[in-house]
Amino acid sequence: MRKFKKVYLEITSVCNLACVFCPPTLRPKQFISLEDYSKRLDEIKPHTDYVYLHVKGEPLLHPKIGELLDISHEKGFKVHITTNGTLIKKKREQLLNKPALRQLNFSLHSFDGNPALRDKDKEGYVRTILSFIREATSQSEMYISLRLWNLTQNNEENLKRQRNRELLEIIEEEFNLDYKVEERIKPGGGIKIADRVYINQDYEFKWPSLDEEEDDGKGFCYGLRNQAGILADGTVIPCCLDGEGVIDLGNIEEHSFSDIIEMDRAKNLVDGFSRRVAVEELCRKCGFRKRFGA
């Protein structure tokens, strides 16, 4: 039985922002039902204990996010959620004291990546998130990750780093840090700033697309090795970056998850990467894959 470190379950394809770094999905707008969510957990239970409630879409938009977390707990799963943080105050009651919720990731680069949001109250945005963090970490064992992109070196990125510095100053003040975050953090890494609270930052990446230029296809990826995903419509995908379901391995409404990950397309993808070859066109157009070397 193949085991994964995590399975991404997209609970909605809808987002309340339009960030410049995130291509809008062309798929129909959809929210998963409680019944379908429960069935999908049953399908993946033999394969993982950790679910990540995102691919595309903003998970906190789901009107029954609290109930989804309760179902996850009943079935023995630990949940990670990545959010832009704009709805955290509104969804506070549905997130607090949920034993299934192991980690909450706040994509603070969403503030910089969305012009409409950028023009609003930056300090209010950050302090609302920090207020929730104080409450959540005092009441539970939840881990928190504050995520930023700000380390590349052209003029546009310098401007982004300047705007991120404003965010970091608020965070440094809140946690009484006697250093600047940039002095201690490295690309692709993170630092602990409080008990169960971390800042992580990395270079910005491009979502893979069939419109991108194809490379030589050499390299490795962890898709279908330590992760898999299921989109809101039931399409099984090999990794969290296939936001449009280009590598459609099968649909959970037609076949079991266990069967889908053993079908020819899935096996060929895994076997290809064992030989350091990307057999799927989308994989040959994925810059993120190059991080794992040849």
LINUR-V28026 format. One line per field, one symbol per residue. ss: DSSP state (A for helix, B for strand, O for the rest). psi: psi as a letter, one per 20 degrees, with the letter a starting at -180 (. if undefined). burial: I if it has 16 or more other C-alpha atoms within 10 Angstrom, else O. A space follows every 10 residues. Layout:
ss = ???
psi = ???
burial = ???
//
This chain:
ss = OOOOOBBBBO OBOOOOOOOO OOOOOOOOOO BOOAAAAAAA AAAAOOOOOB BBOOOOOOAA AOOOAAAAAA AAAAOOOBBB BBBOOOOOOO OAAAAOOOOO BBBBBBBOAA AAAOAAAAOO OAAAAAAAAA AAAAAAAAAO OOBBBBBBBO OOOOAAAAAA AAAAAAAAAA AAAAOOOOOO AAAOOOOOBB BBBBOOBBBB BBOOOOOOOO OOOOOOOBOO OOBOOOBBBB OOOOBBBOOO OOOOOOOOOO BOOOOOAAAA OOOAAAAAAA AAAAOOBOOO AAAAOOAAAA AAOO
psi = opqqhqppoo iqjpqjrmqh iopqqiqqpq pqqhghgghh ghhigiirip qolqerrohi hpikhghhhg ggghjkqppp ppqiiijhgh jghihqkohh ogppponiih ghiohhhhia nggggghggh gggggghiia kpqppopqpk jrjrgghhgg hghhhgghhg ghghjlpkrp ghiiqqpjar qpirojpqpp qrqqrppqqi irppaijqaq qjpjgjqrqo rhjippqhri imijkgmoir piihqqghgg ijrggghhgg hghhjkpoip ghhikohhhi hjr.
burial = OOIIOIIIII IIIIIOIOIO OIOIOOOOOI IIOOOIIIOI IOOIIOIIII IIIIIIIIII IIOIIIOIII IIIOOOIIII IIIIIIIIOO IOOIIIOIII IIIIIIIIII IIIIOOIOOO OIOOIIOOII OIIOOIIOOO IIIIIIIIII IOOOOOOOOI IOIIIOIIOI IOOOOOOOOO IOOOIOOOOI IOOOOOIIII IIOOOOIIIO OOOOOOIIII IOIIIIIIII IIIIIIIIII IIIIIOIIII IIOOOOIIOI IOOOIIOOII OIIOOIIIIO OIIIIIIOIO OOOO
//
